[in-house]
Amino acid sequence: MARAGLGVSWRCLFANDFNEMKVATYEKNWGRGDMKGGDVAQLTVVDLPNETVDLAWASFPCQDLSLAGEYRGLGREFDNVSTRSGTFWPFWKLMRGLAHGGRAPRTIVLENVYGCLTSRGGKDFAAISSALASSHYRFGAAVVDASHFVPQSRPRVFFVAARSGESIPKSIIADGPQPDWHPKSLIKAYEALDIETKKNWMWWAIPRPRKRTSAFADIIEERPSGVTWHTPEHTEYILSLMTPLHLQKVATAKESGMKVVGSVYRRTRPDETGLKRQRAEVRFDDIAGCLRTPAGGSSRQTILVVEGNNVRSRLLSPREAARLMGLRDNYRLPAGYNDAYHVCGDGVCVPVVRHLARHILEPVLRGRSRKTLLAAE
């Protein structure tokens, strides 16, 4: 999805993913040649393009930096603790290898969940920042919510770094934090960095995009492919899992007399006695909840359609999930539901990538007619 967001003016030289299904999906959409499947820890600089690339992009696994992974974190660079998000260090070893050979990427983007600001008491954020600074990159981080572009709540942290010596236009550097992209949690994480790392920090001046015009209801289909509407009994079961607060939201939607579409997640919450119970939580704010992989976190997202007293429910379809990620309808998804949902829930929002490329990466790289991309997802 990073490649889709960058656009046709970029040329991908190398891509990597451990998951065979995602490798196959990439090749269906982009063809074979630049994708190398397998563990990033098994790669060496010999596997990478023998030239200096304009961009290296890494969207490393988020499970250990989120609630689903119990915030286990990145781990240390050379420890024996195996965490999925710890794949950052093998990726960074490759970046250092390229730099040692005089091929350091001109820019680097690292993308992960909001939790990377606070995981392990901020140590993960500091470790990433220190790695960039010690390798002679000027960098900054921004929290970009996909809801600026698509009807999905999906805040993600983007580290954007430019190699020392690159000419960075003053117009894309802000004097300080910007409210749209630098929340208090990011500012706090920055303030905890050591003095030497801060010397390489920049506050990126990212313009606010045009107001989003699409709503969650706009991407929902009456006859979707790959899913069916629930039986009335199953819909009643979902409603039975709601607390009075969420049942009132449904009642308000009924009273509106309009067709209202909401998204539902099942979560485990303590009841009034302290016992954990499964609960269904609904939102009717024209924005879907954050897509996740079907095997973790809050799992698959359910939609609830309310028209007067008629309430229907079903799973979000794979194509609808793809639209929430900003993918075009001609993007080829895996045939199986869980695989297709996994591809979407594990991806990066396409228009967010385009926005960062247009306003930060391409101004830094201006002067090249075709940009090259080295991606590890």
Disulfide bonds with the S-S distance in Angstrom:
none
